[in-house]
Amino acid sequence: MHRLKIISGHLSPSGSSDYRRDLWRSECGSGSGSGPAGSSGPDDVVVVHGRRTAIGRAKRGSFKDTTPDELLSAAMTAVLTDVGLSPNLLGDVCVGNVLQPGAGALMARVAHFLSGFPETVPVYTVNRQCSSGLQALFNIAGAIRSKSIDLGLACGVESMSLRSIGNPGDLSSRLVDNDKARDCIIPMGITSESVAGEAAGLRYGPVRPEIVPVTTRRLSKLRPAFKPDGSTTAGNSSQVSDRAAAVLIGRRSAVEAMGLPVLGVLRASAVVGVPPDVMGIGPAYAILQLWNKRLRCWFNYFLFKDDSCPES
Ligand SMILES: CC(=O)SCCNC(=O)CCNC(=O)[C@H](O)C(C)(C)COP(=O)(O)OP(=O)(O)OC[C@H]1O[C@@H](n2cnc3c(N)ncnc32)[C@H](O)[C@@H]1OP(=O)(O)O
């Protein structure tokens, strides 16, 4: 019950005082501010509000002809409209996007103007492959922590219908002499097969007793998508899709002064490099790094799902 109460408090739009009291009392929340898990107060980076579009199936879905600037603009506009915030108050806007033509920032700046944002508000894009949207969030959080800005908008957008991931661009011919460099051009689906191969030997530890095995006939009959004897199918893959999302975050003191809601607190993030032929395994190692940043008790409250792929 205690755990449920904390989770529901975390989701409360008003950042309810009950939740905060529980958080302050909990092992993570009661720290002296000496570490990322323990710091709590006016300088917290807090989540105010977030919206997303529906998820359209690439090439065949409802957004197959919708340009990414339109998707992005819809999400950006909705966030600010919901909370009644003028875009003038945004210190920065960061957009995660992988398949970027127009030198990166063009689509985002167009979306920015389509949303009625003034030219004085800056915008830029970031590409950290599958976690680009998350990286946008932590870029804005970093700017808030360093006191460069008080409030910012973090977004992510991808049109897998209108853009192609097939073209690797111009690369050195020396690539063939370097194993790791060569692995960088392995198709995504094949890396997914390699991750499945590595994961096959893993035990699922504490969550194992919670899982009830269910085999649906249709699901088990789906054919492997990337190699004949593979295990990646349409049923266990991230879907290739078109969508956008936007999240408003800020420093707690500024957010509260503006009378905006507090949905949650951004405590920490971690990024790691992994071998390119199993790049999809990255979140497992990043979670371990967070664990090592003394966030152990947070793992009592939340189960993590890797939903960061732009195409998922
Ligand atoms: C960091 C990383 O890990 S990167 C990610 C690595 N993974 C990948 O690259 C995989 C990305 N995904 C893909 O490329 C695509 O989703 C694919 C190729 C796997 C599948 O694409 P599609 O064939 O277009 O999938 P689609 O959605 O049409 O589904 C195919 C069929 O499976 C069926 N299906 C899909 N999911 C399920 C399910 N859960 N249960 C039953 N049937 C299902 C669909 O109904 C469809 O049936 P139909 O052909 O009779 O209509």
The ligand as an SDF file (V2000), in Angstrom:
LIG
                    3D

 51 53  0  0  0  0  0  0  0  0999 V2000
   17.8950    0.0130  -29.6810 C   0  0  0  0  0  0  0  0  0  0  0  0
   17.1450   -1.0730  -30.3720 C   0  0  0  0  0  0  0  0  0  0  0  0
   16.9200   -2.1110  -29.8630 O   0  0  0  0  0  0  0  0  0  0  0  0
   16.5990   -0.7340  -31.9070 S   0  0  0  0  0  0  0  0  0  0  0  0
   15.2750   -1.8440  -32.1930 C   0  0  0  0  0  0  0  0  0  0  0  0
   15.6430   -3.1290  -32.8170 C   0  0  0  0  0  0  0  0  0  0  0  0
   14.4370   -3.6660  -33.3480 N   0  0  0  0  0  0  0  0  0  0  0  0
   14.0980   -3.4450  -34.6140 C   0  0  0  0  0  0  0  0  0  0  0  0
   14.8150   -2.9010  -35.4030 O   0  0  0  0  0  0  0  0  0  0  0  0
   12.7100   -3.8640  -34.9810 C   0  0  0  0  0  0  0  0  0  0  0  0
   11.9050   -2.6840  -35.4340 C   0  0  0  0  0  0  0  0  0  0  0  0
   10.6190   -3.1340  -35.9580 N   0  0  0  0  0  0  0  0  0  0  0  0
   10.4210   -3.4140  -37.2490 C   0  0  0  0  0  0  0  0  0  0  0  0
   11.3110   -3.2590  -38.1080 O   0  0  0  0  0  0  0  0  0  0  0  0
    9.0380   -3.8580  -37.6510 C   0  0  0  0  0  0  0  0  0  0  0  0
    8.1640   -3.6120  -36.5710 O   0  0  0  0  0  0  0  0  0  0  0  0
    8.9910   -5.3680  -38.0160 C   0  0  0  0  0  0  0  0  0  0  0  0
    9.8240   -5.5710  -39.3030 C   0  0  0  0  0  0  0  0  0  0  0  0
    9.5390   -6.2340  -36.8880 C   0  0  0  0  0  0  0  0  0  0  0  0
    7.5280   -5.7500  -38.2940 C   0  0  0  0  0  0  0  0  0  0  0  0
    7.0140   -4.8680  -39.2360 O   0  0  0  0  0  0  0  0  0  0  0  0
    5.6280   -5.1890  -39.9470 P   0  0  0  0  0  0  0  0  0  0  0  0
    5.7160   -6.4770  -40.6770 O   0  0  0  0  0  0  0  0  0  0  0  0
    5.2720   -3.9540  -40.7050 O   0  0  0  0  0  0  0  0  0  0  0  0
    4.6740   -5.3680  -38.6740 O   0  0  0  0  0  0  0  0  0  0  0  0
    3.1190   -5.3510  -38.6180 P   0  0  0  0  0  0  0  0  0  0  0  0
    2.7170   -4.3970  -37.5600 O   0  0  0  0  0  0  0  0  0  0  0  0
    2.5070   -5.2030  -39.9920 O   0  0  0  0  0  0  0  0  0  0  0  0
    2.7800   -6.8300  -38.0840 O   0  0  0  0  0  0  0  0  0  0  0  0
    2.9330   -7.9600  -38.9360 C   0  0  0  0  0  0  0  0  0  0  0  0
    1.8390   -8.9510  -38.5540 C   0  0  0  0  0  0  0  0  0  0  0  0
    2.0540   -9.3810  -37.2000 O   0  0  0  0  0  0  0  0  0  0  0  0
    0.8530   -9.2090  -36.4610 C   0  0  0  0  0  0  0  0  0  0  0  0
    1.1760   -8.8890  -35.0740 N   0  0  0  0  0  0  0  0  0  0  0  0
    1.9400   -7.8610  -34.6410 C   0  0  0  0  0  0  0  0  0  0  0  0
    2.0080   -7.8940  -33.3040 N   0  0  0  0  0  0  0  0  0  0  0  0
    1.2800   -8.9520  -32.8940 C   0  0  0  0  0  0  0  0  0  0  0  0
    0.9590   -9.5060  -31.6180 C   0  0  0  0  0  0  0  0  0  0  0  0
    1.4330   -8.9650  -30.4970 N   0  0  0  0  0  0  0  0  0  0  0  0
    0.1790  -10.6160  -31.5770 N   0  0  0  0  0  0  0  0  0  0  0  0
   -0.2970  -11.1560  -32.6940 C   0  0  0  0  0  0  0  0  0  0  0  0
   -0.0580  -10.6830  -33.9260 N   0  0  0  0  0  0  0  0  0  0  0  0
    0.7260   -9.5860  -34.0250 C   0  0  0  0  0  0  0  0  0  0  0  0
    0.1390   -8.0410  -37.1350 C   0  0  0  0  0  0  0  0  0  0  0  0
   -1.2530   -8.0780  -36.8580 O   0  0  0  0  0  0  0  0  0  0  0  0
    0.4450   -8.3310  -38.6060 C   0  0  0  0  0  0  0  0  0  0  0  0
   -0.4360   -9.3170  -39.0650 O   0  0  0  0  0  0  0  0  0  0  0  0
   -1.0240   -9.2460  -40.5790 P   0  0  0  0  0  0  0  0  0  0  0  0
    0.1840   -9.3300  -41.4810 O   0  0  0  0  0  0  0  0  0  0  0  0
   -1.9290  -10.4210  -40.6520 O   0  0  0  0  0  0  0  0  0  0  0  0
   -1.6990   -7.9130  -40.6640 O   0  0  0  0  0  0  0  0  0  0  0  0
  1  2  1  0
  2  3  2  0
  2  4  1  0
  4  5  1  0
  5  6  1  0
  6  7  1  0
  7  8  1  0
  8  9  2  0
  8 10  1  0
 10 11  1  0
 11 12  1  0
 12 13  1  0
 13 14  2  0
 13 15  1  0
 15 16  1  0
 15 17  1  0
 17 18  1  0
 17 19  1  0
 17 20  1  0
 20 21  1  0
 21 22  1  0
 22 23  2  0
 22 24  1  0
 22 25  1  0
 25 26  1  0
 26 27  2  0
 26 28  1  0
 26 29  1  0
 29 30  1  0
 30 31  1  0
 31 32  1  0
 31 46  1  0
 32 33  1  0
 33 34  1  0
 33 44  1  0
 34 35  1  0
 34 43  1  0
 35 36  2  0
 36 37  1  0
 37 38  1  0
 37 43  2  0
 38 39  1  0
 38 40  2  0
 40 41  1  0
 41 42  2  0
 42 43  1  0
 44 45  1  0
 44 46  1  0
 46 47  1  0
 47 48  1  0
 48 49  2  0
 48 50  1  0
 48 51  1  0
M  END
$$$$
